[in-house]
């Protein structure tokens, strides 16, 4: 248990004093903000949760309630009679593990490995600390390393799925770069099932820890992919991995393109022929639902993210993204609204350039696909404004494109769209396209 009054001084486990946490030591710690009580701003000693979902240190919230307050200090929601304090055991356990890990020596990999390797055999054994789990993942020379890593990765995945606190704690302790190193390593001379399992689990763990903010400096560890060997590993997994792995790598690619810390890497990846050679087949499936449906949708979103920036957009056009996206739209179901919207947004972005407009005009079935997505009775008209904007951009410069669009029934589609409750931008673009077609 953790005990203190206002400042945490001791870490006590099973009645034994393990660590002296003097206030000076605590001040020097880089404490995750989720481990601090929002009232005292000190590290939690006995975290409890109110009915509002907010967690406080028990002594602090009890003083607040004893003073006659009947609102949540953070949200100011009224509590009424619901002032029950529920112990937050998950958070308490995480703090204990984090404090223990901070004090452990770094030369105990064998003990850490043993703790994880025997997890299934000894269900009542104490869980290893986060520091021990991290050292298990960093092992390179121990027998049965893959088995140990699989056990450690499963623990990491469980902990990451339990709460935001678990993810924040592992990010604070530097798990993300360790996990990425496990994914993007040199290929094994003799690939095995255990190696594949480690790769897949490490990727899923890394994705679960990935900061949601594109401005997070912790995303800078993705720059390891600037290394030729690491990028080659990325491409190899994108080509040969299972559907879930391919989908995860596409999500990672989307993060790279949008993160502030990886702008240079985004240009490197977008300019890489090897990346596009691995990415294009995921968009150009010959038919609907198949094992790679999830990967295909993730690939569309990755390409759309690439096309959102000017320099990378040119690379996408050069490597055939326009044709590939139209092949995707030719079989994509209206139920996959997010992927359809991303594909149409990417086409609109590429049609903003002369090279992109030429590519759209040359792509077989492109005008018919765009016309079809101007207004669809069976869907929520995902991407109507993108389809209309792309048509307008191409038709302005090509009489042949205007004739093809007219032949595909674009006028009827535009009138239906204008009668529906479409957005202002779609309405304006549709009106401009109708005016253009009338001038033929």
N, C-alpha and C positions, 0 to 999 in steps of 0.2 A: 504494500500500500504506500501511498504518498502522504506525508504528513507535514503540516506547517500551520502557522497562523496566517500572517499576511505574506511573508516571503518564504518560498520553499527552501528548506535548509537540508533536509535529509531524504535520501531514497531508501526506504525500508521494504525489504521483501521477506515474507514469511517470518517477520519478527526480528530480522537481523539487519543491522546497519551496514549498508554496502558502500554508499557514496556520501561524502560530505559536500552538500551543495550550499556553500556559503553565499551570501548575497553578492560578494565580489565575483565568485565563479559564475553565478547565474548571469551577471551583467556582461561577462565576456562571451557567453554562449550566443550563437546565432539562432535564437529560438524561432521556429516557424510561427507565423502570426496566428495560425489556427490553434496553437497550444497556449495562447494567452487569453485570460478572461477579459471580455470586453468592458467590464467595470473597473477592475484594478489594473489591467494591462500586465499583470504578473502571470507567470506560468501557472496553469491549473494545478490545484492540489487535490480537489475532489469535485470533478466536473459533473454537473447535473443539468438536465434539460427540462425546460418549461413546455407547456402545451403549445406554445407558438413555434416550437422547434429550435429555439435559441438555447445555447448552452452557456452556463455561467459557473463560476467557482461557488461551491455551496456556501461558504461563509459570507461571500459578497451578496448573493441573491437573498440569503436569509436576513441580512441586515436591511436590504432594500424593502423586503416584505414586512419586516418588523417595524419599519418606519411608517407603515400605513399605506404604502404604494400598492396599487392593484393594476398596474400596467407592466408590460414587458419593457425593460430599459432600452432595448435596441429598437424594437419595432413600434413601441408605444401602443400595442394592441391591448385592449382591456382583458384582464384575466378572469374577472368575476370571482367565482368560487373555485376555479380550476387552478389552484396554486400548488398542486402536487409536484414535487421535485423527483424526476426519474434519473437515477444514476446512469451516466453515459460511460458504460464499461468499455466500449470500443475505444473511445478517446483516451480513457485512463490507461488502457493496455498499451496503446500506441506511444503515449508519453513515457511509460515505464521502459518500453523497448528502445525508444529513441535515447533516453538518458543512459541506459545500459550500454547501448552501442557506442555512445560518445566516449565512454570510459574504458572500453576494451582495448587491449593491445592488438596491433595489426599483424602479429606473427603467430596467429592461431588458426591457420586454414584447415589443418587436419581435424581439430576439434569441431570447427564449424561444419565441415563436410560430414562428419559422423552424425552431428545433430540432425542434419537434414536427411541424410541417407537412411536413418533409422526412423524417420517420421511415421511411416505406415506400419512398421513393425511394433512401435511403441506409442500407441495412440494417447497414452496418458502422460507421455514425457513432456517437459516444458518446451515451449516453442523457442527456437533460436532467435537471437536479437536481429534487428535489421542489419547491424554491422556484420553479423555472422552470415546472413543471407547474401549480402553483397560480396563477401570474400569467397563464398561458394561459387558465385557467378564468375569471379575473376580467376579461378583456378585454371591452370594450364597443364600441370604435370602430374596430377594424381591419378591413380588407377580408378576406373569407373567414374571418370569426370562427368560424362554425359548423364549418367543416372543421377548423380548429385545435382547437376544443373537443372535437370527436369524437375526434381523435387523442389528446388529453390524457386524455380520459375512458377510452379503451381502455387506456392505460398505467396509469391509477389502478386500474382493475378488475383488470388483471393483477397488479399489485403487491399489491393487497389480498387476492387469492386465493392468493398464494404462501405467506404465513405470518402468524401473529399479530403478528410484529414489524412487518411492513409496515403493517398496520392501525393499530397503536399509534403508529407514527411519523407517519402522516398525520393521525391524531387530534390528536397533540401540536402539529402545525403548523397546525391550524385548517382542515382541508379540509372538515369536515362542514358548517359554516354556508355555505361557498362553494357546495357542491354543492346544498344546499337552496335557496339563492337562484336557482340555475340552473333548478331544477324549478318553483318557485312564483313565476314572473315574470308580468308583465302580458302578455296575449295579443298575438301579433304581428299587425299589420294584414293581412299576407299570409302565412298559415301555409304552411310548406313541409315537405318530407320531412326536410330537414336539421334543422329546428327540432324536429320530432317525435323524431328520433333523439337529439338532445341531451337532450330531456326524459327520455326513457326510460333512456338511459345514465346520466344524472346521478342519477336515482332509484335505479337498481340499485347505483351506486357508494355513494350515501348509505346504503342499507340494509346494504351490506357493511361499512361503517365503524361502523355503529350499535353503541354499547356494549351488552354483554349484560346488565349490571347495571342494574336499574331505579333504583338509587340514584345512578347516575353523574351528576355535575354537568354533564357535557358534553352531556347531553340537553336542557339548558336552551335550546339554540339552536332547538329546535322551537317555542319560543314566538313565533317570527316569524309563525306562523299566527294569532296574535291579530289581526294586521293584516287588515282587511277584504279588501283586494286579494289578499293571499296565500291567505286562506281561499277566496275565489272561484276562484282558480286551482286549488286542491286539488279543489274540487267539479267544476270543468270537466273536469279530468283523470279524475276518478272516473266521470263521465258518458260521456266521449267517448274515453277512452284505450283502448288495446288490452288484452287479457286480462292480460298480464303486468304492465302498468302498474297496472291496477285491483287486482290481487292485492298488488302492492307498496304501494300507498296504504293498503290495508286492514291490512297489516302495520304500516305507520307509525301508523295510527290506534290499533292495539292497543298500540303502544309509548307513545303519548301518554297513553292512559288509565291505564297502569300505572306510568309514571315519576313519581318524587317531584318532579322539577323542573317538571312540566307539569300539576299538579293543577288550576290555574285554567283552563288551556287545555282540559283534558278536559271541564270543565263547559260551557265555551263551545261546544265541538264537539258534545257530546251534546245541547245545547239548540238546535242549529241545524237548522231545518226543511230547509234546502238540503242539508245533509249526509245527512239521513235520506232525502230524496227521491232522492238519488243512490245510497244504500246499499241501499234496499229492493229494487229490481229485481234485484240480484245474488242475493238469497235466494229470489225467487219465480219461478224458472225453471219452465217448464211441463213439462219433461221431463229425463231424465237425460243423460249425457255430451254435452256441447256445448262450443264454444270457450271458454265462460266458467266451466268447471268449477273451475279453479284459483282464479279470482276469487271464486266462490261460497263455496268452503270458507274462504278467507281472510276473507270478509265475515262468515261465521258466527262465526269466532274473535274478530273485532273486536267484534261485538255482544255476545258472551259476556263479553268484557273490560269493556265498558260496563256491563253488567248486574251486574257484581261489586261496584259501588259504589252506595250508597243514593241519592244525589241524581240520578245519571245514569240509574239504573234507571227512575225515574218518567218521564223523557224517552223512554226506549225504549218503554215501555208506551203513552205518549201518541201516539207516532208510528207505532204499528202493528207493533212488532217481534214481538209474540206470534203474530199471524196469519201473518206472513212466515216465522217459524221453523217453524211447523207445515207450511207449504207446502213448505219445504225438506225437512223430515223425510218428507214424503209421497213424495218421489222419491229421496232420498239413499240411496246404496248402503251396505250393511253393511260393505263394504270400506273406506269412508271413515270408519273408526272415530273418528279424532280430531275430525272435523267433527260427527259425530253426538253424540259426547260433549259437545262445546262447546254444541251447540244445546240438548240436554237440560239441561245445567247452567244455561244462560240461562233456560230455561223454569222450572226449579225456583226460581231466584233471583227471578224476577218473580212467581211464585205465592206468594211470602212476603208480598206486600202484597194488600190487598183489591181494589185496582184490577186487579192482575195476575191474581188468581183469577177475577174477573169476565170478564176478557179471554180466559182459557183456556176457561172454560165456554161463552163465546159463539162461539169459533172453530170453524168447521165441521171435523169430523173430528179434533178435538184429542184427545178421550178415546180414540178408536180408535188414534191414533198412539202415545199414551202406553202404552196397554195392550200394543200390539205390541212396544214396546221394554222391557217388563218382563222378558221372557225370549225370546230368539231362538235357535233351534237352530243356525242357520247362522253365527252370529257369536260373538264372545267376550263377548257381553252388555255392550258398551260402554254405559255410562250407565244401567244398570239401577237403581241406587240413586237417580239423579236422577229417572228416570221414576216410580218408586214414591213418592218424596217429593212430587213435584208432584201425583200422583193423590191422595195422602193429604190434602194441603192443600186441594185443590179439593173433594174428596168430603166433607170434614168440614162444609162450609158449604152444600152443594147436594145435595138429595135427587135432583134430576134428573140430576146428574152421577154419583151413585152408581148409579142405574138404568142409565144409558148405559154406564158402565164394566162393570157386571155383564153387560149384554147383549153386550158386546164380548169376553167371556170372561176377565175379569180374575182370577177365582178360580182357574181352571186355570193361568194364567200365574204367579200368586203361588205356588201349590203347587209348580210346576216350579222356580221360583227358590229356594224354601226347601230343596228337595231337592238343589240344586246347591251348589257351594262358594262361595256369595256372601259378601260382606263382612259384618261385624257391623252396620254402619249399615243396609245394604240388608235384612238379616234382621229387624232391629228394626222398620223402617218397614213391611215386608211383613206382619209379624205384626199390627201396629196396624191396617193397612188391612183385613186379613181380619176382624179383630174388629169393625171398623166396619161392614163389609158384612153380617156375620151379624146385626147389630142392626136391619137394615132390616125 
